[in-house]
Each structure stands twice: as C-alpha cells, then as structure tokens.
Amino acid sequence: MTSATKVPADPRPRIVAEGGAQLLAGGRCRRCGHALVRVFPRCPRCRGEIEPASFGPEGEIWSFTVIHIPPGPGADAPYALAYVDLDDGPRVLVRTDPEAPLQVGARARLGALSDAGDPTAEVIR
C-alpha cells in the first residue's frame, strides 16, 4: 500500500498582471472591509464573507533589511526584503534591489515574481 504525499500550498503571496500592472491577489471582507493576502472562507476579524480582490500596485515601505548570507546553495547575496503597506490593501513581504535607496516611508511598486517565485517590488521615490 502506498500513501499519497500531499504537496503543501505555496505560502507566498500571489502576484497577478492586470491592466499592465502587477497586483497582489487576495481577498476583502464584505462586512468590515479587512484586506487579506490569503483568501479564507470567513474574515478572521468579524467572520464576514470574503470576496476575491486585488491590491496595489503601489505602497509605502514599512520596514526593510539587507541580507548578506545566501538563502541556499547557488543563491545570490546580498538581497533585500521589504514590507510594503499597499495603498488599498494589506502589508506584503517582497524582495527588492539591495542597491536601491531603501528607507522607511519610501514608495514602492509591485513587480513580477522573481525567478524563484518570490514577490518583488521596486523603489520608485
């Protein structure tokens, strides 16, 4: 007898192209308006129904770090991670250029997924 191996769902946020822009695919509560990176059957705040929504493409950098240790064999370092508060939605963790002028409060725009499948953003001002 063989057991089926379940492959866990990719926990990274989904970025989709809509109207020439890269947007975060998520959900919004119909009752309280809470924005979610993940779509759940019910809102974790008020238990209201969740409807699919997309957010972005721009937001403000809330926090960032530059990491100088490669995440694994064959990976590049340094690389930068930033939390971006999207203007109309949730906060999302993205990779960004470590040479960019990163600072809290800087504006960033979502980009396409990296070759490794990670969400990216570029600093725009």
Residue frames as a rotation matrix with the C-alpha (Angstrom) as fourth column:
MET 1
0.585 0.811 0.000 0.00
0.811 -0.585 0.000 0.00
0.000 0.000 -1.000 0.00
THR 2
-0.561 -0.742 0.367 1.32
0.741 -0.648 -0.178 3.45
0.370 0.172 0.913 -0.90
SER 3
0.157 0.576 -0.803 0.41
0.777 -0.573 -0.259 6.66
-0.609 -0.583 -0.537 0.80
ALA 4
0.482 0.089 0.872 -0.27
0.716 -0.613 -0.333 9.77
0.505 0.785 -0.359 -1.19
THR 5
-0.450 -0.684 -0.575 2.09
0.858 -0.510 -0.065 12.62
-0.248 -0.522 0.816 -0.50
LYS 6
0.714 0.700 0.035 0.39
0.694 -0.699 -0.176 15.96
-0.098 0.150 -0.984 -0.12
VAL 7
-0.440 -0.781 0.443 2.26
0.802 -0.564 -0.199 18.92
0.405 0.268 0.874 -1.50
PRO 8
-0.095 0.429 -0.898 1.62
0.752 -0.560 -0.348 21.93
-0.652 -0.708 -0.269 0.71
ALA 9
0.754 0.420 0.504 0.23
0.643 -0.627 -0.440 25.04
0.131 0.656 -0.743 -0.91
ASP 10
-0.324 -0.868 0.376 2.81
0.752 -0.477 -0.455 27.72
0.575 0.135 0.807 -1.69
PRO 11
0.186 0.452 -0.872 2.51
0.936 -0.352 0.018 30.19
-0.299 -0.820 -0.489 1.21
ARG 12
-0.786 -0.556 -0.269 3.92
0.454 -0.815 0.359 33.13
-0.419 0.160 0.894 -0.76
PRO 13
0.017 0.798 -0.603 1.57
-0.118 -0.597 -0.793 35.90
-0.993 0.085 0.084 -1.88
ARG 14
-0.022 0.070 0.997 0.30
0.912 0.411 -0.009 35.65
-0.411 0.909 -0.073 -5.46
ILE 15
-0.382 -0.130 -0.915 1.13
-0.205 -0.954 0.221 38.47
-0.901 0.272 0.338 -7.86
VAL 16
0.068 0.491 0.868 -1.03
0.838 0.443 -0.317 38.78
-0.541 0.750 -0.382 -10.98
ALA 17
-0.940 -0.339 -0.038 -0.83
0.244 -0.747 0.618 41.04
-0.238 0.571 0.785 -14.02
GLU 18
0.106 0.990 0.098 -3.94
0.922 -0.060 -0.382 43.19
-0.372 0.131 -0.919 -14.51
GLY 19
0.913 0.386 0.129 -4.21
0.403 -0.816 -0.414 46.13
-0.055 0.430 -0.901 -16.89
GLY 20
0.474 -0.812 0.342 -0.45
0.136 -0.317 -0.939 46.43
0.870 0.491 -0.040 -17.33
ALA 21
0.051 -0.430 0.901 0.25
-0.889 -0.431 -0.155 46.49
0.455 -0.793 -0.405 -13.57
GLN 22
-0.509 -0.241 -0.826 1.37
0.172 0.912 -0.372 43.82
0.843 -0.332 -0.423 -11.13
LEU 23
0.043 0.634 0.772 -1.19
-0.807 -0.434 0.401 43.39
0.589 -0.640 0.493 -8.34
LEU 24
-0.923 -0.254 0.289 -1.44
-0.384 0.656 -0.650 41.29
-0.024 -0.711 -0.703 -5.20
ALA 25
-0.201 0.869 -0.453 -4.25
-0.275 0.393 0.877 38.72
0.940 0.301 0.160 -5.44
GLY 26
-0.995 -0.087 -0.055 -6.08
0.031 0.253 -0.967 38.37
0.098 -0.964 -0.249 -2.15
GLY 27
-0.216 0.970 -0.108 -9.48
0.761 0.237 0.604 39.00
0.611 0.048 -0.790 -0.62
ARG 28
-0.870 0.063 0.489 -11.56
-0.292 -0.865 -0.409 41.61
0.397 -0.498 0.771 1.19
CYS 29
-0.748 0.628 -0.217 -14.26
0.585 0.467 -0.663 41.10
-0.315 -0.623 -0.716 3.79
ARG 30
-0.402 0.699 0.591 -17.70
0.527 -0.351 0.774 42.15
0.749 0.623 -0.227 2.56
ARG 31
0.562 0.690 -0.457 -18.76
0.745 -0.181 0.642 43.13
0.360 -0.701 -0.616 6.07
CYS 32
0.705 -0.297 -0.644 -15.80
0.401 -0.582 0.707 45.01
-0.585 -0.757 -0.291 7.63
GLY 33
0.951 -0.283 -0.125 -13.55
-0.269 -0.556 -0.786 45.63
0.153 0.781 -0.605 4.60
HIS 34
0.409 -0.841 0.355 -10.50
-0.410 0.178 0.895 43.89
-0.815 -0.511 -0.272 6.10
ALA 35
0.582 -0.312 -0.751 -7.91
-0.765 0.100 -0.636 43.17
0.274 0.945 -0.181 3.35
LEU 36
0.595 -0.314 0.740 -6.30
-0.269 0.789 0.552 39.73
-0.757 -0.528 0.385 3.29
VAL 37
-0.334 -0.770 -0.543 -3.28
-0.901 0.093 0.423 38.33
-0.275 0.631 -0.725 1.48
ARG 38
-0.998 0.063 0.005 -4.85
0.063 0.981 0.185 34.86
0.006 0.185 -0.983 1.74
VAL 39
-0.314 0.949 -0.021 -8.47
-0.759 -0.238 0.606 34.13
0.570 0.206 0.795 0.90
PHE 40
-0.991 0.085 0.107 -10.25
-0.018 0.696 -0.718 32.34
-0.136 -0.713 -0.687 3.75
PRO 41
-0.444 0.893 0.064 -13.89
0.744 0.328 0.582 31.24
0.499 0.306 -0.811 3.88
ARG 42
0.712 0.686 -0.148 -14.58
0.630 -0.531 0.566 33.81
0.310 -0.497 -0.811 6.64
CYS 43
0.321 -0.553 0.769 -12.96
-0.233 -0.833 -0.502 37.01
0.918 -0.018 -0.396 7.85
PRO 44
-0.247 -0.478 -0.843 -10.66
0.692 0.522 -0.499 36.44
0.678 -0.707 0.202 10.84
ARG 45
-0.968 -0.120 0.220 -11.88
-0.036 -0.803 -0.595 39.73
0.248 -0.584 0.773 12.37
CYS 46
-0.539 0.829 0.147 -15.66
-0.787 -0.434 -0.438 39.64
-0.299 -0.352 0.887 12.03
ARG 47
-0.581 0.234 0.780 -16.48
0.174 0.971 -0.161 36.25
-0.795 0.043 -0.605 10.44
GLY 48
0.344 0.686 -0.641 -17.98
-0.512 -0.436 -0.741 38.02
-0.788 0.583 0.201 7.39
GLU 49
0.755 -0.011 0.655 -17.79
0.487 0.680 -0.549 36.59
-0.439 0.733 0.519 3.86
ILE 50
-0.171 -0.891 -0.421 -14.60
-0.048 -0.419 0.907 37.13
-0.984 0.175 0.029 1.88
GLU 51
0.914 0.375 0.156 -14.67
0.146 0.054 -0.988 38.14
-0.379 0.925 -0.005 -1.76
PRO 52
0.151 -0.901 0.406 -11.66
0.969 0.216 0.118 37.96
-0.194 0.376 0.906 -4.11
ALA 53
0.961 0.051 -0.272 -9.82
0.020 -0.993 -0.116 41.27
-0.276 0.106 -0.955 -4.52
SER 54
0.263 -0.930 0.255 -6.56
0.908 0.150 -0.391 42.56
0.326 0.335 0.884 -5.94
PHE 55
0.843 -0.041 -0.536 -4.40
0.323 -0.759 0.565 45.25
-0.430 -0.650 -0.627 -4.36
GLY 56
-0.197 -0.973 -0.119 -1.65
0.573 -0.213 0.792 47.61
-0.796 0.088 0.599 -5.44
PRO 57
0.655 -0.717 -0.237 0.38
0.474 0.634 -0.611 48.24
0.588 0.288 0.755 -7.42
GLU 58
-0.202 -0.806 0.556 1.94
0.004 -0.569 -0.823 50.85
0.979 -0.164 0.118 -5.11
GLY 59
0.812 0.404 -0.422 2.56
0.428 0.080 0.900 51.27
0.398 -0.911 -0.108 -1.43
GLU 60
0.529 -0.589 0.611 4.90
-0.688 -0.719 -0.098 52.56
0.497 -0.369 -0.785 1.24
ILE 61
-0.115 -0.652 -0.750 7.87
0.152 0.734 -0.662 50.69
0.982 -0.190 0.014 2.69
TRP 62
0.838 0.474 0.272 7.10
-0.242 -0.124 0.962 49.91
0.489 -0.872 0.011 6.32
SER 63
0.525 -0.731 0.437 10.37
-0.477 0.173 0.862 48.12
-0.705 -0.661 -0.258 7.10
PHE 64
0.834 -0.297 -0.465 13.32
-0.335 0.397 -0.855 46.58
0.438 0.868 0.232 5.26
THR 65
0.515 -0.767 0.384 16.55
-0.305 0.254 0.918 44.64
-0.801 -0.589 -0.104 5.69
VAL 66
0.474 -0.483 -0.736 19.52
-0.782 0.152 -0.604 43.71
0.404 0.862 -0.306 3.51
ILE 67
0.810 -0.131 0.572 20.69
-0.229 0.827 0.514 40.13
-0.540 -0.547 0.640 3.98
HIS 68
0.251 -0.845 -0.472 24.30
-0.968 -0.231 -0.101 39.25
-0.024 0.482 -0.876 3.19
ILE 69
-0.622 -0.380 0.685 24.07
-0.411 0.903 0.128 35.45
-0.667 -0.202 -0.717 3.59
PRO 70
-0.664 0.391 -0.637 22.75
-0.603 0.224 0.766 33.41
0.442 0.893 0.087 0.63
PRO 71
0.124 0.818 0.562 19.47
-0.976 0.203 -0.081 31.61
-0.180 -0.539 0.823 1.42
GLY 72
0.720 0.099 0.687 20.79
-0.098 0.994 -0.040 28.37
-0.687 -0.038 0.725 -0.05
PRO 73
-0.248 -0.863 0.441 23.28
0.396 0.325 0.859 26.75
-0.884 0.388 0.261 -2.40
GLY 74
-0.525 -0.074 0.848 23.62
0.851 -0.053 0.523 28.64
0.006 0.996 0.091 -5.67
ALA 75
0.613 0.790 0.030 21.62
0.785 -0.612 0.097 31.63
0.095 -0.036 -0.995 -4.40
ASP 76
-0.135 -0.647 0.750 22.88
0.498 -0.699 -0.514 35.20
0.857 0.304 0.417 -4.60
ALA 77
0.576 0.210 -0.790 23.64
0.782 -0.424 0.458 37.57
-0.238 -0.881 -0.409 -1.75
PRO 78
-0.870 0.462 -0.172 23.17
0.074 -0.223 -0.972 40.28
-0.488 -0.858 0.159 -0.77
TYR 79
-0.511 0.797 0.321 19.45
0.506 -0.022 0.862 40.59
0.694 0.603 -0.393 -1.27
ALA 80
-0.942 0.216 0.258 16.87
-0.331 -0.729 -0.599 42.89
0.059 -0.649 0.758 0.29
LEU 81
-0.419 0.879 -0.228 13.48
0.828 0.473 0.300 42.18
0.372 -0.063 -0.926 1.83
ALA 82
-0.961 0.178 0.213 10.91
-0.235 -0.930 -0.281 44.88
0.148 -0.320 0.936 2.49
TYR 83
-0.374 0.922 -0.099 7.44
0.829 0.285 -0.480 45.01
-0.415 -0.262 -0.871 3.98
VAL 84
-0.966 0.135 0.220 5.27
0.022 -0.806 0.591 47.21
0.258 0.576 0.776 1.78
ASP 85
-0.420 0.886 -0.196 1.93
0.331 -0.052 -0.942 48.59
-0.845 -0.461 -0.272 3.01
LEU 86
-0.691 0.228 0.686 -0.12
0.697 -0.040 0.715 48.62
0.190 0.973 -0.131 -0.19
ASP 87
-0.938 0.270 0.217 -2.20
-0.280 -0.960 -0.015 51.78
0.204 -0.075 0.976 -0.59
ASP 88
-0.099 0.995 0.003 -5.50
-0.919 -0.092 0.383 49.95
0.381 0.035 0.924 -0.76
GLY 89
0.627 0.353 -0.694 -4.71
-0.230 0.936 0.268 46.69
0.744 -0.009 0.668 0.94
PRO 90
0.973 -0.183 -0.138 -2.56
0.209 0.462 0.862 44.57
-0.093 -0.868 0.488 3.21
ARG 91
0.344 -0.939 -0.025 1.13
-0.847 -0.321 0.424 44.59
-0.406 -0.125 -0.906 4.07
VAL 92
0.999 -0.037 -0.027 3.21
0.018 0.856 -0.517 42.25
0.043 0.516 0.856 1.88
LEU 93
0.317 -0.944 0.092 6.79
-0.168 0.040 0.985 40.96
-0.933 -0.328 -0.146 2.14
VAL 94
1.000 0.002 0.021 8.73
0.021 0.081 -0.996 41.41
-0.004 0.997 0.081 -1.11
ARG 95
0.112 -0.990 0.083 12.26
0.839 0.139 0.526 41.11
-0.532 0.011 0.847 -2.44
THR 96
0.990 0.132 -0.058 13.81
0.083 -0.849 -0.522 44.27
-0.118 0.512 -0.851 -3.75
ASP 97
0.489 -0.849 0.198 17.14
0.346 -0.020 -0.938 45.52
0.801 0.528 0.284 -5.08
PRO 98
0.494 -0.338 -0.801 19.68
0.852 0.005 0.523 45.82
-0.173 -0.941 0.290 -2.24
GLU 99
-0.635 -0.760 0.140 21.30
0.770 -0.607 0.194 48.73
-0.062 0.231 0.971 -4.13
ALA 100
0.043 0.746 0.665 18.01
0.576 -0.562 0.593 50.71
0.816 0.358 -0.453 -4.23
PRO 101
-0.728 -0.280 0.626 17.61
-0.245 -0.746 -0.619 53.73
0.640 -0.604 0.475 -1.92
LEU 102
-0.045 0.729 -0.683 15.69
0.580 0.576 0.576 51.78
0.813 -0.370 -0.449 0.73
GLN 103
-0.966 -0.156 0.205 14.18
-0.088 -0.549 -0.831 53.78
0.242 -0.821 0.516 3.56
VAL 104
-0.488 0.834 -0.257 11.07
0.799 0.308 -0.517 53.60
-0.352 -0.457 -0.817 5.68
GLY 105
0.125 0.661 -0.740 8.35
0.129 -0.750 -0.648 55.67
-0.984 -0.015 -0.179 4.03
ALA 106
-0.750 -0.408 -0.521 9.76
-0.461 -0.243 0.854 55.34
-0.475 0.880 -0.006 0.50
ARG 107
0.383 0.895 -0.229 7.29
-0.767 0.170 -0.619 54.48
-0.515 0.412 0.752 -2.23
ALA 108
-0.758 -0.562 0.331 7.49
-0.305 0.754 0.582 51.08
-0.577 0.340 -0.743 -3.93
ARG 109
0.162 0.765 -0.623 5.70
-0.982 0.062 -0.179 49.42
-0.098 0.641 0.761 -6.86
LEU 110
0.354 0.054 0.934 4.97
-0.221 0.975 0.027 45.70
-0.909 -0.216 0.357 -7.09
GLY 111
-0.285 -0.491 -0.823 6.87
-0.948 0.019 0.318 43.82
-0.141 0.871 -0.471 -9.77
ALA 112
0.452 0.382 -0.806 6.61
-0.590 0.806 0.051 40.41
0.669 0.452 0.590 -11.36
LEU 113
0.951 -0.140 0.277 7.58
-0.121 0.654 0.747 37.30
-0.286 -0.743 0.605 -9.44
SER 114
0.065 -0.990 -0.121 11.30
-0.906 -0.109 0.408 36.60
-0.418 0.084 -0.905 -9.22
ASP 115
-0.179 -0.222 -0.958 12.79
-0.725 0.688 -0.024 33.54
0.665 0.691 -0.285 -10.94
ALA 116
-0.957 -0.210 -0.201 12.47
-0.011 0.718 -0.696 31.76
0.290 -0.663 -0.690 -7.58
GLY 117
-0.242 0.960 -0.142 8.75
0.621 0.266 0.738 32.67
0.746 0.090 -0.660 -7.36
ASP 118
-0.378 0.054 -0.924 9.06
0.854 -0.366 -0.370 35.42
-0.358 -0.929 0.092 -4.74
PRO 119
0.746 0.629 0.219 7.06
0.666 -0.717 -0.207 38.67
0.027 0.300 -0.954 -4.96
THR 120
-0.424 -0.905 0.024 9.24
0.906 -0.423 0.026 41.66
-0.014 0.033 0.999 -5.90
ALA 121
0.803 0.574 -0.160 8.96
0.558 -0.818 -0.137 45.44
-0.210 0.020 -0.978 -5.75
GLU 122
-0.200 -0.845 0.495 10.99
0.858 -0.396 -0.328 48.39
0.473 0.359 0.805 -6.96
VAL 123
-0.140 0.056 -0.989 11.58
0.679 -0.721 -0.137 51.63
-0.720 -0.691 0.063 -5.08
ILE 124
0.165 0.301 0.939 10.02
0.945 -0.321 -0.063 54.47
0.282 0.898 -0.337 -7.09
ARG 125
0.052 -0.238 0.970 10.72
0.001 -0.971 -0.238 57.51
0.999 0.013 -0.050 -4.87
